Amino acid sequence: FYCPSDQSIYIDPIFFNELKNRFGAPGDFAQAYVIAHEVGHHIQNLQGTLDKASSAQASSSEAQGNAIQVGVELQADCYAGVWAANAKAPDGSRALDPGDIEEGMKAAEAIGDDTLQRQAQGRVVPESFTHGSSAQRMEALRRGLTTGNPEACNYAKA
């Protein structure tokens, strides 16, 4: 997770095991996507997006606040895709390996709020989403990957 107070990303390696074994999303790019998503939150912090979202959430209902948070999370997913689209190997070639995009999409699908809620409670409650549905997360990652442009990541409306 990203902590805006100390501008640090905290990584629990156990989550990567869960991503692989529990959620069925193995691969180095699945892990890179998760880390790049958290770096996306750092970018949002530097841009003031997190503060704006927090202020908007403070004067919103719970459902509205959750919707604001979903926008923040989808923007971070899109930023992860932008990073991947622009990542270069040391020789200057594209850093993505065959299958990487599929790994990222599988991870985005596996950690969508609808998928997690269905697994945990057997039902989906969209107004309680805080990260977006599987389809939304996959679309945001795909948008970043296909455009390579952070300006295309206009999800956070706070």
N, C-alpha and C positions, 0 to 999 in steps of 0.2 A: 504494500500500500504506500501511498504518498502522504507525507506529513508536511503541510504547508508551513507549519511553525518553524521547523528546522530545515525546511527545503531538502528533505532526505527521502529516499525510497528505501523501504524495508522489504526484504525478500525472505519469505519462509520457504526453504527448499522442500518442505513436506507438501506444500501446495502443488509443486510441479509433479510430485508422485501422484497426488490426487487427480491432477489434470490428466495424467496418462492413464492411471489405473481405474479410478472411479468415474471419471467423465469421458474416458475413451478418446482423449485428444493428445496423443503422444507427439514427440518430435521437437527438434531444436527450435524450429520457427514458432511453434505453439508457445514455447517459453519466451522467445524473443518478443512475440506479440504482447504477452502479459507485461513484460518489462517496459516495452515501448509505450504501452498504454499508460503506465505510471509516469514515464517521462513526459507524456502528453499532459498529465496533470501539472507537472512542474512548469511547462510552457504556459498553461492556463493561469497558474499562479503569477508568473512573471507578467502576463498580459492584463492581470486584474480580473480575469473571468471568474475565478473562484470567489473573490470578494463580492463581486456583483451578484453571483448566484446565491451566495449566503445571505446577502441583504434582501434579495427578492424572496427567498425562502422564509425569512423571518416574518414577513408580512403576508404570507400565503397560507391557505389551508394545507392540511397534510397531503392531500392528493395533488394539489398544485405544486407544493414543494417537491414532491416526488417527481413530478413531470419536469421541473427545472433540473433536478439532479440527473434525470435520464438524459437530457440534452448535454449536460456536462460530460457524462460518461460516454455518450456516442461521439462527441467531439474528440475525446481522448482516444477512442477506437480509431477514428478517422486519422488522427495524427500518427498513430502507430502505422497505419497503412502508408501515409506520406513518407515516413521514415523508411519503410521497407522498399518503397518505389524508388527512392533516391540512394539507397545504400549501395556502396561500391566495395568490391573486393580489393585487396592490395594492388592487384594488377590493373585496376580501373574498370574491370568488367562488372556486370550486375552481380550483386552479392547473393541473390536468391538462387537456391538450388531447385531442381525439378521436385515438385511435390510440396514445396514450402507454402505456397498460397493455399493449397488444400489443407495443410496442417493448421494454418491460421484460421481458415474458415471453420474447420471442425472445432477448434478451441472456442471461437466466438459463438458458435451454435451451442456448444456444451455449457457455456456459462451465461446464457441468456436467462433473464428472470423467469420467463415462462417455463423453460426447461427445468430450472432449479426448483421452482415452486411445484411443478407437476411431480417431480421426484420426491420432494420433501413432504408435501401435504396432499398430493393427489388431485389438486385443483389449482387453477390459475386465477390470480386476482390482479388484473392489469393496473388498477389505481394504486397498488402498493409497489409497483416496479420502481427500482432505483437505478438500474443499469440499462434497461431496455430489453426487449424481447430478443430471442435468438435471431430472428429475421432482421431486426433493426441493427443489431450488433454486426451481423455479417455484411449488411448493406453499408454501414459506416466504414468498416475495414476495407471493403471493396472500393468505396468511393476514394479513399486515400490512396489505395494501391493503383487505381486506374488513372487518377488525375495527377498524383504526385505533388499536389498543390494544397498547402494548408488553408488557403482562402476558400477552398471548396468544402471545408469542414465547418459549416455554419450551423451547427446543431444547438449550441449554447445560446439561448435567447435572453438570458438574464440581463 
